[in-house]
Amino acid sequence: MAAVDRFHLLYREISRSCNFYIEALAIVGAWYTVRKCISLAIDTYSMLRLHVIPKLAGEIDLVKRYGKWAVVTGSTDGVGKAYAEELAKRGVNVILISRNKAKLEAVSRSISETYKVETDFIVADFSKGREPYAAIKEALKDREIGILVNNVGMFYSYPDYFTNLSEDVLWDLMNVNINSANMMTHIVLPGMVEKRKGAIVNISSLVCCQPTPMVTTYGASKAYLDYFSRALHYEYASKGIFVQSLTPFAVTTKMLACSSFASNTPLLFPSAEEYASHAVSTLGLSRKTTGYWKHALQGMLIERIPERIWAWLSMNFCRNVRKEALKREVK
């Protein structure tokens, strides 16, 4: 009988202790759930504010807010060309900078005739280090530049291991992806500060959010642009300058030609024109954005995937793309 009493006493003590831990775990679980719900609500509101409300409220007068001229680098193909066309559609005169004179003339003429704006172009090869910037600075010195779009970028022919990249490719990646944004900003920003208005858009990439093997140097260069953009905004916001880090995921441009999956999946990977029409609408609204609601959803997922899992997934995807590209080269 005494043993039974001791068992009941022990059972009550264990139950009392367990209730305390159960209640503590319930509080922690409730706190975690509330936190996640608030985070989801904030992300949903942010998506609506950036990608739905601007479409319903009408377009911002970019000329009045920032100025009548925009400079777009890497503007004869892909996102750069599409972004320049979207600016022109909103009445902004555009100066195109790229290395192919024939393409520049054709795109410049097409934009001018289609959207009835003034256009100009500068031939420059950003892979040449310091060489092109003196001529660019001279060409822009008497222009009222209100918007600078640092779009020019370089990708590998296909994803590859770091040691397989040539020194020339590594130097070109740094000159085109990083140094061009530094130098173009350094040329244009003083005039914006003097007028106390202007916008700088740096095209980064969503791969900067997580380490992505086999596009290591490219991803690191885009991480630089993201950091550069956000820090520069805080530095010059009080002087009327808006700096935006645009972090798109994959867009169906020549950069994705190495992957048949990406090129043939428009549901996940929009065209440059579709992407640019949304991205321009976010100018002045967000310091950092993917620019497009589909990419925003993809970004929310990518940021929540543990780093090891993301690295494993991207490594396998890039290996398959590399294998596909190498087979194509053999043929």
Secondary structure, 3 states (H helix, E strand, C coil): CHHHHHHHHHHHHHHHHHHHHHHHHHHHHHHHHHHHHHHHHHHHHHHHHHHCHHHHHCCCCHHHHCCCEEEEECCCCHHHHHHHHHHHHCCCEEEEEECCHHHHHHHHHHHHHHHCCCEEEEECCHHHCCCCHHHHHHHHCCCCEEEEEECCCCCCCCCCCHHHCCHHHHHHHHHHHHHHHHHHHHHHHHHHHHHCCEEEEEECCHHHHCCCCCCHHHHHHHHHHHHHHHHHHHHHHHHCEEEEEECCCCCECHHHCCCHHHHCCCCCCCEHHHHHHHHHHHCCCCCEECCCHHHHHHHHHHHHCCHHHHHHHHHHHHHHHHHHHHHHHHC
